[in-house]
Amino acid sequence: MRIAIDGPSGSGKSSVAKELARRLNLSHLDTGAMYRLLGYKVYKDKLELDNIKEILKNLDIKIEGEQFYLDGEDVSNKIRENEISKYASNVSTIKEVREYMVYLQRKISEDKDVILDGRDIGTVVFPNAEIKIYLTASPEVRAKRRFLEDGTLDYEKILEDIKKRDFNDQNRKHSPLKKAEDAIEVDTDNMNFEEVINKIMEIVAEYESKSCNKSR
């Protein structure tokens, strides 16, 4: 079974997917972190994106569960910094990057029961995923959550960055962020983390119940 969770930046996709994977005993792949790894590489080494094919050819990334490595270094925390979000957004607009990442995501998820979160999982990576969730919240709510998590960043700056990221993700030429036609939208504006988890667990249980009835 494949569960696809898509949604805008800061909607809590990774945290939700990680907890669902634990409760459902599924593998988890945070596809957004893969773009963040590349973005961090560009930021760290001051690379020019007009040489993207060479960058991808020499990209050394490794994923072990929830740990992310770049050039042999554990950068799991560094890639979550707000500054890296902008770099991840920039590289994600490039056709060659998206094709490379989709290839990797499919390869990593091959022959697995897996939950993937990102922005184009249900529309591009696995359009035939059994369950598709579109997790969303208003920009203001997402900015407030990130502000409370970090405590060092300015709320207005976070909000500005989120709105800019939303615009870029939704309007990029290749694999733009959008809700798949058969995805179930979960708006978390007025929900806490546990309520979100319970809601999606209900969706999964309903799917499994229908599948059992069909097989009888």
Secondary structure, 3 states (H helix, E strand, C coil): CEEEEECCCCCCHHHHHHHHHHHHCCEEEEHHHHHHHHHHHHHHHCCCHHHHHHHHHCCCEEEECCEEEECCEECCCHHHCHHHHHHHHHHCCCHHHHHHHHHHHHHHCCCCCEEEEECCHHHHHCCCCCEEEEEECCHHHHHHHHHHHHCCCCHHHHHHHHHHHHHHHHHCCCCCCCCCCCCEEEECCCCCHHHHHHHHHHHHHHHHHHHHHHHC
